[in-house]
Structure formats: C-alpha cells, structure tokens
Amino acid sequence: MKLYRSLQEVPPDFGPSALTIGNFDGVHFGHRRILRRVTELAERYGWKASALTFDPHPTRVVAPERAPLLMTSPERRAELMEEEGIQQVLILPFTRDLAQLSPEQFVRQLLVERLGVKAVLVGDNFRFGHKQAGNIRVLAELGSRLGFQTEIVPAVALRGRVVSSSGIRQLIQAGSVSLAARLLRHGYGLEGDVVSGRGVGSRETVPTLNLFTTAALIPARGVYVTRTRDLESAREWNSITNIGYRPTFGTSDQLSIETFLLEPLDGETPRRIRVEFCWRVRDERRFDSPEALKAQILKDARAAQAYFRRRRAWAGRQTPCPTHD
C-alpha cells in the first residue's frame, strides 16, 4: 500500500481512483463495508482503490472543545484499510485554509484535479466544505457536473445498534471491550513503549510488561484478557492486562498498564508493543497482601486461558479479538 502525508507527496498518477473520504476512526464494521465497495469498483474498472483521511481530526481545528478522543492513529487506520484492499491512502493535514474551501472548491481542486476521482463513496452522513455546507446531495450534483459517479453507503446496524465511532468510544471508556471488538471487527489496541515499572510487582507477584502509551482513549480501569504483539518482531502472546493505580502497593496518581504474558517470552523483551483488548475480567481492586494479589492474577490467567480455548474451538468464525493472521 502507498501512503501519502501531504498533497505535495501525491504523484500525478494517483488517479484514476475510486475514493472514499472520512475520518475512519477505528475502521469499524461500517467503514469496512465502504472500503470493500471501493475495492470492488476499482477492480471492476481498473481504477486505484483509494482513501482520503485527515490529521488532525477536523473538529480539533474548527471546534477543539468538541474534538473526540481517537481510537486509532492515521497510520493504524491505513494498516486496517489495507486489510480491505485499499491500495493508497492520503493522510491530508487538516488546516484552517482547507476548512475554508467551499464544497465546490474542495471537490474540483482536490478530488478531481489532484486525486483523479472516477467514483466517490461516502456514508450517508457525510458533510464537507466550509461550515460543512456540502452534503451527499451536493456531492452527487458536483459529480454529475464534474464527471465522477457518487455512491452513498448507508449506515450499518449490528444487533440493533448503529455502528459508529462515537458509540464505540463510549463502549471502550466503559470497559465493554468485547462488544467494541465485535463492532470494530478487531480488538481495540493501545500501542507504545515497554518501560520499567516500580519493580514491586515483579518482586512480589509476577513479572509484567509495563506499557507507556500516548493514546488518548484508555479502557476503564480493570483486568482484561488481551493479545500482545511485538511491533518490531511480530511475535504475539495471549495475555492479561491490568489498567489502574496499583492500590495493593499504596496510593498512586499515575495510571499503569501492566501486561502478564500467558506464554513464554522467548528472546529479548520487546521494546514496542500493541495490547489488544478482548474481554473484561473484573474491576481493579485492592488486596490485603501481594500474595493475595498473586493468587488472583493466577486465577485471572486461568480465566484468560479458558477464553482462548473457547476461541480455538470457534475456529473459522469471526471472534471478538482476532489475531493478526
């Protein structure tokens, strides 16, 4: 997949393209339906399956007080888009100048003249241009005039719930990571560096990987079944992860994210990891002693191992926390 981070990087042969536009935070089930349709059209007509997304989120520029806590970095979004066949992604810096473009300027100057669109596919709530003056009706009219086809992909509902990035963020903040994973079609993940902890947990209970992340959206405090991936070597492990303030070892105002691997750590300790959240086991709580905490961790580990055994029994089915196959 080709990734471009500015208009200056976009080559003259970016088009002809079938293009979708949006923030695509999380690249959830609904987004994936649009992306698959883009890929279908591109393959049918010999176009390039393409996506346009923005960094920062437009709301952070035009109304920062309403800016959401994002689930995925632009780079992670591009990785997930590639799973659905997208060949090229433009991560366009969103600036006040871009926000001032009228709907027609946005379409003519950017989509037609620079990105060579032959088809534009968006969701039914798509808005664009200065003060969001453009909607799907305006986009269709511009397409008729400027020579590209427009396709509107309706919102997707799963088990009676409309799939949306804002709704999934609320689930994650509440700790409902298994439902969030079903709507995302992948486990919500935190990425970052493995850092040294205070050392108490390793001496008194079990050794863990301590994650430092700059992610804004953190699941609710508690213990989770997780999958841990070494971002440098692609090694993966089943794991359990605690998010909290380590109350057993005294008060702390620093949130910690500690992961205990359920499988042997062969080789060097990873330097950068992604922890994907599959299922919430319990709330974080204080224990009377490190020994009591260790016993609970081992009990949590058994619950996690049972979870992964059930997953293996479901081989061939979509599971709440899929691996990177």
N, C-alpha and C positions, 0 to 999 in steps of 0.2 A: 504494500500500500504506500502511496505517496502522501506526504504530509507537508502542507504549506502553512506558514505562520504569518504571512502578510501578502498584500496584493503584489508587492514588488517581487515576491518569490514565484508567483503564478506564471507558468510558461504560456506562450502563445497557443500551444496545442492542448490546453486544459479541456477545451471542448472538441467535438460536440459532446454535451453532457446531459445525463438525466440527473437532476439535482434536487435534493431535499434541504430545507433550511430550518434551523431551530436551535434551541439551547441543548436539547437532548440530555439533560442531566440524569444520570443513572442508566441511560439507554435501556429503558424498560420495555415490557412486553408490547405496549402500544407503539413506541418508537420503532421497534423491530419489524412490526408489520409494514410501516412506511419504508424502512430500509430494504426489506425484501422486495417490495414492489418496485423500488428504484432499480434494484439489481435485475429484476425481470425485464423491465422496459429497456435497460441498457443492453442486455444480452440479445433481446429481440431485434433491436435496430442498429446494433453496432456502436452504441454510444458508450461513454465512460460513466460508470456508477459513482456518483459524487455526493458529497455532503458539505454544507456550509454551516459552521457553528461559530460562536463568539466567545472572546475572552478579553475583559471580564464579562460577567453576565450583564446584559444591557441595563437591568434595573439598578445595578451598582453605580452606573453613570448617571442615569436620569432620575432615579429616586432611591438613593442609597439607604434610606431608612426602611425601605421595603425589600431590600436585597435578601434573597434566601441563602441559607446555609447549604452549600452544594455538596452533592454526593460524590461527584467524580471530577477529576481534573480534565482539562481538554485532551491531554494525551491519553488518559484512560478511556475517555469517550471514543477516541479514534480507534483504539485497540478493539473495543467492543463492536464498533461499527464494521470493522474488518471481518468479524465473525459472520456478518450477514452479507458479505460480498462487496462492500463498498471499496472502490479502488483508489479514491483520492479524497482527501479532506482538507478544506481550507479553514484554519482557525483564524478568523478575522479579528484583529484588535478592535474592540468597540470603543469609539471615541465620540466626543460631542459633535465633531464635524460629521461623522457618519449618522448620528442621531438627527441631524438637521436635514438630511436628504428627504425630499418628497417621495411618496410612493413611486411615482414615475421615474424620478432620477435614480432611485435605488434599483429598480428593475432594469432600466435602459443602460445605465452606466456600469453597473456591477454585474448583473446576471447575464445580460445579452452581450454587451461589448467585451467584458473581461472573462466571463466564465462560459460563454458559448452555449447557453442552455437551449435544449430542444424540448425538454419537459421539466416542469417544476412540480414537485409533490410535497404537500404540506398537510398538517392536521386541520380540522375544521375550526379551530380557534386561533388560527394564525393571524397575526397583526404585524404590520411593518410600516416603515416610513415615519416622517416627523409626526410626533404626538400620536403614533400608532394609527394614522389616518387610513392606512391601507388594510383591507380585509380580503377574504377569499373571493368576493365578488369583484373587487378592484383588480386583484391579481389575474382573474380569468379574463377580464376585459383587456388588460395590458397584454396578456398572452395572445389574444386574438389579433391585436394590432401589431405586435412586435414579432410574431411568428414562432411562438412556442406553445405547446399544449400544457394545460394545467389539470392536475388531478388532486382531488381532495379526499383524504383518507379519514374516515370518521373515527371518533374516539372508541377505544376498546374497553369492554367491561369483562371482568373475570369474577365469577361467583357473585354477581350483582353489584360489584364495586367498580366504578370507573377508574381505570388505571391512569394515575397522574403522578408527576414528580413530587408535587407538594404533598399529596396524600402519603406517598412512600416515605418522605422525610418524617412525617408525623409518626408513622409506624416505627421507624428506626429510633427516634427520640424516646418513644415509649417502651422500647425493648422488644417490640414484636418483629424480630428479625426473620423468623421463618416465613411469615406472611409477606414481608417485604421481599424476601428472596423469590417467592413464587411470582410476585408481580414484576420483579426485575428480570427473572429468569437467570439470575446468578446471585451468589451471596454478596451482601454489602461488605465492602472491604475498606480497611484502613492500611495505608502504606507509610513506611518511614524507616528510620534507622533503629538498629538494635543498640541500646545504650546500657550502661552499668546501672543497676539498681542500688539500693542502700546496703545490700548484702545480707540483711537479716533473714529474708525469706529463704534464700539458698541454704543458709546455715541451719535454720530451724525447721524448714518444711521440705520443699522440693525445688530444684533449680528451674528457673523460668527465663524466657526471653522477654526483655523489657522493651516495649515499643515507644519510640518518640515519634509523634506524627504532627504535622501541621494541619491536618484535616479539621474542618470547622464543625462537621456533623458527627457527633460521638453517640453511640448507642447508650441507653440508660444504664446506670450502674448495675452490676450484677455479674453472674458467671454464665458463660456461653460455650456451646460446642462450636468449634471453629475449624477451618482449614488454614494452614500456614504455608506460605510459599516463599522460598528464597528468590528474590528478584534478580539475583546475579547468576545463580546456577540452575534455576528452575526446579530445584528439589522441593518436595512437598511433604507435609506431615498432617495427620489428624492431630487435633489439639483441643485443649480447653483454655479459655481466656477469661481473666477477671478484670473488670473495669471498676475502679473505685479508689478509695483513700486508705486502704490497708488498716482498718480500725483495730485489728488484733495487735498491731505493733505500735499503738499510740495514735494520737491525732495527727493529721497531715492536711495541708491545704493544697497539695499537689496531686492531681488525678494521675493514677498509674494505669497502664495497660500491660498486663503480665500474662504471658502465654506459656503453658506447660505442654510440651510435646508428648504425644502418646506413643511415639515410635522412636527408635534410637536415632540420635543425631550423629550420623556418620560424617566424618570430615570436620572441617572448620565450622565454627559458629558463624551463621550468616550475618552479614553486615546490614543488609536492607531486606525487609520482608513486607509481604501483604498478608494481613489476617482477615479472612472472610468469615462472617458470622452466619451460622446455620440455624441455631436453636438456642433459646434462653433456658438455662437450667434452674436458676434460682436468683434471689436477691443477694447482694453482698451483705454480710453481717459480721458482727464481732464475735470472736471465740474466746473462751477463758484462757486458752494456752496455745502455744504454737503446735503442740501435739494434737490438740483437738482440731485445729485448722488443717494439719496434715492429713488426719483421718478423713476430714470432709473433702479435701482435694482428691484423695484416692477414691472416695465414693463418687465424686463428680466425674472422675476419669472413667469409672465403670459405666456410668450413665452415658458418657460420650461414646465409649466403645460399643455399647448396645445400639446407640443411634446409628453408628457407621455400619454395624452388622445388618441392621434393617435396610439401610441404603443399598448395600451389596445385594440383598435379596430382591431389591426392586430394579435390578439391572435391566437396562433398556428403557426405563421410564424416566420422565423428567423429574428430578429430585430437587428439594428446596435449596440445596447448597452444592451445585455441580462442581466437579473437578475440572481442571484445565486439560482436557484430553486432546 
